[in-house]
Amino acid sequence: MSEQSREYRLFVDAKQYTTEHQYRTGAEIKKLADVSGTYQLFLEEDGDTPDKAISDSETVDLAGKEKHFFAVPPATFGTHDPH
C-alpha cells in the first residue's frame, strides 16, 4: 500500500518553502526556514484578526490555504549593553 506523496507550501518571512509533511511544529518550521530557535514564530491571519504566535511545540496543519509565517527576534526591552 503506497501513499501518494504531496508537497505542502508555506512561506516564512515572504520566502517559499515546501515540505512533504502536512503537520509541522513551530520548531520544525523555524528549522526548515533556517530561523534562529530564539525567534518567535507568528502565523499571519486574515484581515483584522490578530496574527497567532506559534510556540515551538505547537503543531500547525499545512493543508488547505497557504500558510504565511513571520519570525520576530526576542524582545530586548529593559536590557542595557554597556559597550
QUIKATA-V81838 format. One line per field, one symbol per residue. ss: DSSP state (H for helix, E for strand, L for the rest). A space follows every 50 residues. Layout:
# QUIKATA-V81838
ss = ???
This chain:
# QUIKATA-V81838
ss = LLLLLLLEEEEELLEEEEELLLEEEHHHHHHHLLLLLLLEEEELLLLLLL LEEELLLLEEELLLLLEEEEEELLLLLLLLLLL
